[in-house]
Amino acid sequence: MSSDLVPLAEAARELETTHLRLLMLVKQGTLAGEMADGEWFIPRRALERFKAAGGDRRTDLACKSSCGKSSCSCS
């Protein structure tokens, strides 16, 4: 397995959230993730981008995942 893949549980600890919350974000397409050998992983690069964008702030995530306005700062 590639070293740039972070197990979901470890990613949750880094982001101070739960593995279930991250899995939900992966399933929604808000956060990149992939399954290998029956376990979910987050690419390190996606995890770093997610942290840089503010992590799991729910109001920001809702805007980023549904907003299509070019004038909005969440795009």
ZIDA-V939128 format. One record per residue. N is the residue number from 0. RES is the residue in one letter. BURIAL is # if it has 24 or more other ideal C-beta (glycine too) atoms within 12 Angstrom, else .. D_LAST is the distance of its C-alpha to the last C-alpha in whole Angstrom. Layout:
N|RES|BURIAL|D_LAST, N|RES|BURIAL|D_LAST
This chain:
0|M|.|32, 1|S|.|30, 2|S|.|30, 3|D|.|26, 4|L|#|26, 5|V|#|26, 6|P|#|27, 7|L|#|25, 8|A|.|28, 9|E|.|28, 10|A|#|24, 11|A|#|24, 12|R|.|27, 13|E|.|24, 14|L|#|21, 15|E|.|24, 16|T|#|23, 17|T|.|25, 18|H|#|25, 19|L|.|25, 20|R|#|22, 21|L|#|21, 22|L|#|22, 23|M|.|21, 24|L|#|17, 25|V|#|18, 26|K|.|20, 27|Q|.|17, 28|G|.|15, 29|T|#|12, 30|L|#|15, 31|A|#|17, 32|G|#|20, 33|E|.|24, 34|M|.|27, 35|A|.|30, 36|D|.|34, 37|G|.|33, 38|E|.|30, 39|W|#|27, 40|F|#|25, 41|I|#|22, 42|P|#|21, 43|R|.|21, 44|R|.|19, 45|A|#|16, 46|L|#|18, 47|E|.|17, 48|R|.|14, 49|F|#|14, 50|K|.|16, 51|A|.|14, 52|A|.|11, 53|G|.|13, 54|G|#|15, 55|D|#|16, 56|R|.|15, 57|R|.|15, 58|T|.|13, 59|D|.|10, 60|L|#|11, 61|A|.|11, 62|C|.|8, 63|K|#|6, 64|S|.|9, 65|S|.|9, 66|C|.|7, 67|G|.|7, 68|K|.|7, 69|S|.|7, 70|S|.|8, 71|C|.|6, 72|S|.|6, 73|C|.|4, 74|S|.|0
